Each structure stands twice: as C-alpha cells, then as structure tokens.
Amino acid sequence: MKRTIIFIVLVLSFGVAGLSARSSYGKAVGGAFSYGLDTGTGGGGTFLFSIPQVPFTMVGVSLISSGDTFNLGITDDYWFFHDNLTGILNLYMGLGFYGGLASSDSNMNLDFGGRVPIGLQAFLLPPLELFIEIAPTAYATITPVFDFPQFSVQGAFGVRFWF
C-alpha cells in the first residue's frame, strides 16, 4: 500500500504544476520539491493545482511515508500581487494557510497556521513555468500539546504546466 501511494505521488509530482496568478491560461497542475510543508520534518514532493472557480488560488499537497512515519501537508494560497520583473522573470506574493499532520510510532503532531508565499517564476516556454518560493509562516501546534505562536519558513521549487 505504501509503495502504491509513493508511486502515485511521484507520478503526479513529475507530471504536473500549480497556479500562476496572472497567467493567460485558466488551469494549472504541477509538482515541486518542498521543505516544511510536512510540519518541518524534511523535504518531499508536492502536488500543485489551481482551482479555476477561485481565481489566483494555488493548492499544494505534500505526502511523505517511510517506515513508521507518515507526513501530510496541505497549503492553500491566494496571490494578491503578481508583476513582471524583467523579460521572462515574474514576482508573486500572497496570503495563505497550511495544515500539517505528522505521525510516527505512537506520536502524532497536528499543526495549523498562516503563511506568506513570495516567489519568482520564469516562463521559459509558455505554458511551462519554473518557480522558486519561500513562505514565512506563523503556526500553532494543536497536538500533542497546544503551542502558539511558532514560526518557520517553508520553501519549494518546481514546475507548473498551464492549460
């Protein structure tokens, strides 16, 4: 079962990309290598997709499973700023939230917080986009013991395909 989940995540991660706020295309899917989306336990693959019914929104889902550990991270960002810096290089910023679930042996951690994604994107061959992003976060650990506020930085780099 674990191998099937890992295979599906890898296929989706390499096959697709996320949302660009001012793209001339309406939908996007993609993949990224991310850090911090799984409650800070390390890096992993993230599947990205846009929600055409909610303009300027990008959703990311990160899943890591190995041995007795399982990590799931979900982000949802609204991009309120997007501008061309020069040529093919663009800058975007937004506001969003994330949730993370980490489980190992008998321990389980649940985190929830807000984030400010700031990214650079390059459309080398439209509709193919390469991007790099950092997202300062403020969050609360819900379980095992409530702890607020905590601060972190999440990051990702990857590719998005627009259609």
N, C-alpha and C positions, 0 to 999 in steps of 0.2 A: 504494500500500500504506500509506504513512504517513497519508494522508488518511482511509483506512478505519479505522485504529487510533485516530486522533484522534476521528473521529465516534463510534465505539463507546464510547470513554472518556467523551466528553461526554454521550451518551445515558444511560449508566449513572450518571454523576455527578449529573445533574439528575433522574433518575428514582427514586433510592433513597436509603436511610440506614442507619446502623450499630446497635450494641448498647447498650442501657441495662441496667445490672446488675440492678436490681430491678423491671424492668417487669413488668406483668401479662401481657404478650404474650411469646410464645416465640421469635419470629424478627424480624429487622430487616435492612433494607437502606437504603443512603443514599449521600449524596455530601457532599463538603466541599472547600473551598479549603484547601490545606495549604501549609506552608512548612517546609523542612528534611527532608522525607521522601525527597528525591531527592539525598542527600548534600550538602545545603546550597547547591545551585546556583540556587535561586529557588522561586517558588510555582507551584502547579499543582493540577489536580483530583485528588481521591482518591475511590475507590470503597470504601464501607464495607459490611461484612456481619457478621452474627453466625453462630456455629456452635452450633446448639441442643444438640448432643450434648456440648458442653463449656460448661457454664453460666458466665456472667459473662465470656465471651471476646469481644473485638471485633477484627476483622481489617481492615486498610486496605491498599489497593494504589494507588500513585501512578505515573503514567506521563506523561512529557513527551518529545516528539520534535519537533525542528525542525531543518531543515537537516542538518548533520553531527553533531548532538548527540542523544543518547538517554539518558534517565534513568529508572530504575525503582526504586521504594522499596516495601518491604513492612514492615508492623508487625503485631504480634500482642500484645494487651494483656489481662491478667487483672485485672478490677476487684475489689479486696478491700474497698473502702469505698464506700458509697452512702447518702446521707442527705438528707432534705428540709430545706432551709434555711427557707423560708417560702413559703406558697402554691404556686405552680407551679414554683418555683426549687429545684433539687437540686444537690448537690455529689457528685462521684465522684473516686476516686483508685485507682491500680493500679500494677502492675509489668508490664513487657513487654520485647520486643526489637524491633529493626528491622535490616533489611539494605538496603543501597543499592548500586546499580550505575550508574555514570555513564561514558558513552563519548562522545568527540568526536575526530574525525580519527583519529590513531593512539594516543591516550591512553585508558586505561581505569582507573577507580578503583573499588574494591570496599571497602565499609565494613560493619561489623557491630558492634552494640552493644546496650546496655540502656537502658531509658527508664522514667520515672515520670510517667504521664499524670495530670493534675489538670484537671478540667473542671467547668463549670457547664452545666446543661441546664434547659430550660423546656419543659413540655408545654402549649403554647398550646391546641391542640385534639387531645386524645388520639385517635388514636395518633401524632400528628405532634409531633416533638420538634425544637427548635432547640438547638444547643450551641456552646460555645467551649471550647478546650482548649489547655493548654501542657504540654510534656513535656520536662523537663531530661533530657539524655542523656549517657552516657559510652560511648565507642566506640573501635574500632581501625580504622585504615585498613590493609587487607590488601595491596592492590596500588595503585600500582606499588611502593611501599616500605612495609614494615610500620612503623606508628607508633601507639604506645599509651602512655598514655591521651590521649584528646582529649575535649573537652567541647563541648556545643552545646545549643540549645533548639529544639525542634520545636513547631509550633503548627498549629491547624486551627480552622475554624468551618464549620458546615454544618447539614444537616437529616437526620433519621433517621425512617423510617416503620416502625412496628411492626405486625405481623400475627400 
